[in-house]
Amino acid sequence: YSLLLTLTSLTFAHLTSRLGPAWTMPHLTITSSNPSCINQSQHRQSCQRWIIAHHAFVSRLFMLLAMCLSCSILPDFHPGDDVLQFELRLLTPSSSPSQEKGYEHCFCLMGHGCDPYWESRSRFEGDSSCADSSSVRYNENDHHGESNEARYPWLDRFYAFILPPVTKWDAARFLTLSVDPWARYPSHHLRLKKGGSNDSHAGGETCNGDDETCAVQPENNDDDKRFFGSSEQAHAFLPLLPLVIRYTANFVMKIVPSSILPPTYEATAALSAIVINMIAFSLATISLYDLTIFMLKKEALQRIQNATKNGDGDHGSKRTPLNESSHHALAKTAAQLFCINPAGAFFTAVYSESLFAMLTFAGHAIAARGQYWNYYLQNENTERGAQKGQRGCWLLAHLYWIPSTILWMLASFTRSNGTFSSIWWMLFGLAKCCSCILSIKREGTTNVMVKGLTMLLCHAILASLVAYPVLYHDWRGYNFHCQNLPQMSAVQKQRLDSQLASHYPAWCENNGNAKRFSLYAHVQRKYWNVGLFRYYEMKQIPNFILALPVLALSFSAALMWIGLSWDRHINREIQTSTSGDGPSRGICTFLPSKYVFRWAFFALGGSSSCDPVPFRQQETEGKCYSSDTTPLPADLLGPTFLSHYAIVAGFALVGAFFAHVQISTRLICSSCPAFYWFVSRLLLSSRTNGRIDGNGKCGNGSIYGYAFFSVPTLLYFYFTLYNCLGSIMHVNWLPWT
């Protein structure tokens, strides 16, 4: 079966690469059913956004269908008793024998997010009681509820088909946190009991917080791991996605008839999560498209301006035309690669990858757009800039840091790796400082020092704001476990302290180091064995093999950018040499370390402003490109891309040496636009090594220049195979996490 799947994926990848110009290689031929997208260039970007959003939405539908079919056809494997599973409570006439006699079922359980009194009731009063008498109930035989609204059996079967595949592995944790607001608190292992009774509902009475006979007792006297294990593990999942799912499900309950909704609140939350992920994935794809366009526009505009200043305007403009068509085509390639990325199963299931990618890419897209307009308005004629830029562009050029920081803060509240966006701000601040130092002769030492320190301080504040949500989440979790228990009176808290003094987590005892203690790092280390080289075990070799392609591509992307940046620096040194005869390239490779620091300094300075020397000329004449407006491959590896390739290198290092190596695929695919730029660069530069023959076809005998085992074919094979494996293994509790 595995061999058949591999051969099928390889064949599909080869056919995809051969049919590239129609869809997967849109930088050669752009096809669209909407003629206005071609005839009206002023609406090209808007039309392309709709096309990209359509591709993203359809790709998620196909992935969801594949996961549902796999879950329905293949048998589930047992993940282990220690793996949390989410109960949808879906009831169909054929689901169990007990339902043949009729089974009354409630929509909302007590203490869940759908319970209007969940804050006061908490989870102390019971586990499976219905929230109140007005909760939606129905009988499975007649499919009628108390509201006399008929249910449709086919609709219930449809929900039973599409919802279970998206609730596996970590998705169960996200759904539990969204449905149960008290799941993060350690107090959900306790019961408020009156007089020490073993029945929390004894005599139909509930515990009164001010009653002197009210006692707070543990369920049992297990160790800390069992007593606080669930709440500690919940702390590893940041709260934004569960909150969005909960409030969306509550909103859907108010506007959609109950006969159309799934039969339970848990299923409604899962359905809401599917819709949220599809919308978020589509917006993330559009954001990646916009980000790529404005990064390429800024890069091309800087190079044209630079060539003009150096007296080489015609040559520079000829090599790097500001051609919007080629930028749109290349951006579309990167966006479509994101639609079929190898971590497709995690962007469809109830994971935080889709929401995180939307917030991260949108923040980068706004920053790129603002920096482009900032550079444009500074370098163009004032009247022309006022006419074209308009007031909205002026505001974006000067205030883009506000929405970008807010979006990245929300991303950090979604996943902890959102703090990597603070690296972007720090690198950008350092780049500004380097640019100021380069202008010290023109502006004076004092002005440069004040300006540089101010920029560095401002960007450090922005970086701190991006990382703040994770620190706040850590502080909040520490208070949950060690200081304050929710919805408890002073008497209850005092009795809890006296009765459970020995049941606090061990890390609560060292209160003096509370500010330096990281609960998130402790939980990751305790339950998931996360740490430097902790995952380097013989039994983890298959996981390293699974992560090898994405890690190899990520490290190659970073090294490729470093190599081209070094070449630009050497060209700069040669051109600025007083002798006019610079050292040969082979000698420059072994320059002393001071030249390495000099290169790093100029690389930082060039990432925020124009690189003073144009890119090295690349021979493209006679190659198999469909038009001379196609961007050079180096356009995606320019100086302004420094921070993005630094981030992809950082994620690759974390995945390879610190985290569980198998999460590297979804970690990088949801966080790093540079990964898709580098793959697009490989697809473009690997068209062929031959030249165009007399018939207009590329040499070496293959259609469109693709050999069966060419780089594009291998890349498409990698993307296709991992999507197939994810749709099969993840939904059946196999190790694909």
Protein Blocks (a to p, Z undefined) as FASTA:
>chain_A
ZZmmmmmmmmmmmmmmmmmmmmmmmmlbccdfblklmmmmmlmmmmmmmmmmmmmmmmmm
mmmmmmmmmmmmpccddebjklccddekpacfklpmklmnopaddfbdghiaklmklmmn
mmmnbmkbcfblmbccddfklopafkopacdfklmmmmmmmmmmmmghjlmmmmmmmmmm
mlmpmklmpccdehhiabfkgghiacdfklmkbccddfblcdfklmmmmmmmmmmpcfkl
mmmmmmmmmmmmmmpcfklmcfbfklmmmmmmmmmmmmmmmmmmmmmmmmmmmmmmmmmm
mmmmmmmmnopmmmmmmmmccbfklmmmmmmmmmmmmmmgcklmmmmmccfklmmmmmmm
mmmmmmmmmmmmmmmmmmmcfklmmmmnommlmmmmmmmmmmmmmmmmmmmmmpmklmmm
mmmmmmmmmmmmmmmmmmmmmnojklmmmmmmmmmmmmmmmmmmmmmmmmmmmmmmmmmm
mmmcghiafklmmmmmmmmmmmgcfklmmmmlmmmpcfklmmmmmmnopaehklmcfklm
mmmmmmmmmmmmmmmmmmmmmmmmmmmmmmmmmmmpmnlpacdfklmmmgcfklmmmmmm
mmmmmmmmccfbdcddddfehiacfbfkbccfklmmcfklmmmmmmmmmmmmmmmmmmcf
klmmmmmmmmmmklmmmmmmmmmmmmpacdcdfkopaehhiahhiafklmklmmmmmmmm
mmmmmmmmmmnopacZZ
